Amino acid sequence: MEACGTDDAMSLMKQLPFSCANVTIYSQSYFSPFHFMDPLLNFKSDGKKEFDKAMNVSYSIHLYNKITKWSVVTVGRNSIYEITAKNFCPLTYSRASMHSNFF
């Protein structure tokens, strides 16, 4: 923290994002806007509101973990996972949902 001119890292964390010594530190919500303790939220119906809110402040999202690895995305339920697939992986989403109601 010497490069940032302080010994108090917690004070810097209160003002995220911050930059010093050519490094920018972002809050967790920039990379993982959905709380890890509620991973199944990503598969619930009608996630458009949560998706839109998260994507206004995030650069990436992380949806897969040991709890969700067996979760099924049902086509047409507009879960956060389905909306993400439609927006960022349209070819894969199209192929995955072409002959099935889930993937």
Summary of the structure (lengths in Angstrom):
residues: 103
radius of gyration: 17.7
end to end distance: 45.9
largest distance: 58.5
contacts: 248
relative contact order: 0.13
helix: 40%
strand: 8%
